[in-house]
Amino acid sequence: MIRFRLKELIADKGFQEGRRVTIDEVAKETGIHRTTLSKIANQKGYRTNTEVLDKLCTFFRVEIGDVAQYIED
């Protein structure tokens, strides 16, 4: 199964910048719908596409392995 680390990335960015980062901010800056981001963050086994992953990597300035990780079932 693929596990998305969106919540962790948001928390890390907020810590590094000394402020609160919200899903609404990520949605606005990336163009990814807020509902999609919520599903990525909260829904186990959610499937998304490479365009969304690319936008998240760009926004957080991380590699794909920082956004998603493989976990054996």
N, C-alpha and C positions, 0 to 999 in steps of 0.2 A: 504494500500500500504506500502511496505517496502522502506525506504529511507536510502541510504548508506551515511555515513559520511566520505568518503575517503578524500575529499578535506580538511575538518576540521582536520582530523588526521595528514595529511601531514603538514599542517600549524602549528599545535601544536608541532609536533616533531621538525620542523625547529626552532620554537621559543625556545623550551627547550634546544636544542643543539647549538643555536646561529649560524645557518647556513641555507642554502637553501637545502631543500629536494625535489627531483624531482620524477615524476612518473617513469622515467627511472631507478632511484636508487631503488625504491620499486620493480620494475619488476626484476631487477638483483638479489636483495637480497632474494626475495620470490620465484622466478621461475614462477611467474604469467606473462603471456604475456602482453606487454604494451597495446595492443588493448583492452584486457579484462579490465584492470585497467581504461583506458579512458572511456569505456562504463559504468563501475560501477560509476565513478565520474561524468559523464555528461548525461547519458541517463536515463530519468525518467522511472521507472518501469522495469529496467534491471533485469534479473534473472541470478543468479549464483549458484554455488554449495557449499556444506559445506567444501570441501577441500580448496577452495579459501578463504572462510571466516576464516578457521582455520589458514591458512598462514598469513592472514592479522592480526589476533589477536596475533599471535606469533611475527610478525615483530614489531608491535606497542606496544606490551606488554599490551594489554587491553582485556576486556571482550567483548563478542559478542554484548552486548547492546551498546557498544561504537562504534562499526563498523556499525551496522544497527539498525534502530528503526522503529516501526510501527506507521504509521500516517493514521488516518481515511480518506477515500476519500471524 
